[in-house]
């Protein structure tokens, strides 16, 4: 089973690199939104301040490297380059699913990045369905401590699992299980989707669980349902299912309305610093980017840094031209819906 997991993760990387797993008919919704543009911002670009904190950790900007991979030698190289870039730029990082660590402890080295990133906000990761397979607070703490993570994410992905060979199809009773497990952990715990979106109803469903934050992980970037179709069949066999999901901008609005004080991560199709700015104006505390960093991470730390610096430059320019000197001012802006062409 664990060997199969490692092989599948390798195929995941190949498919994501190819670009074939991107949503074709569904977008994030950010392209329909405009930040208010100020021709006289009464602000110097050099004065724009992107510093913030998330889960109690300081960040130079509201940006996380999103969950991608782990469990193989190649994945270890990717994670090392990502972590070195996060350390250099003062950003946070979320690891890929650590389930393989529980089944093959020797794969821990592919997730162990503290030696190159001692100061970053590091978030571990496990699939929520594993809580119905005998895993609980003890295993989550072991995964966290095993890599020196500051927090843990539990990812929920029923659509992906339903299309995956041998995927987890038992999700009944998970909310009650979360209420049991999450309060037992001393470290912060996040709930995240993987790219098909959290709804306002789901946010309300877990409001009393004790999550420190929610990652809406909306549709519009990589469809992990499509990834599984391509890995399983070499082609898309379920064209409608793989395009299903809640656009990231919609998910942000819904979850923010449902839980006004819950810290939110915006991920799913974040492709520019302007997307980050729009996401924060919609109520996110930070954004996470993954797929655009995958090819650079296979190259070098410097390539990852260069890509992230583009995002950070675009975020600063967006804030400058919108007249937002800091993230508090950015959060007070109201994006407008662009009129149809």
Secondary structure, DSSP 8 states (H G I E B T S, - for coil): -HHHHHHHHHHHHHHHHHTTTB-SS---SGGGEE----SS----GGG-B--EEETTEEESSSEEE-----SSHHHHHHHHHHHHHHHHHT-EEE----HHHHH-GGGGGGT--TTT-TTS-EEEEEEGGGGGTT--HHHHHHHHHHHT-SEEEEE--HHHHHHSTT-----TTHHHHHHHHGGG-SSEEEEE-SSS---HHHHHHTTTT--SEEE---BSSB-HHHHHHHHHHSS-S-TTGGG-S-BHHHHHHHHHHH-TTS-EEE-SS--SHHHHHHHHHTT-SEEEE-HHHHHHHHH-HHHHHHHHHHHHHHHHHHHHHTT-SBHHHHHT---EE----
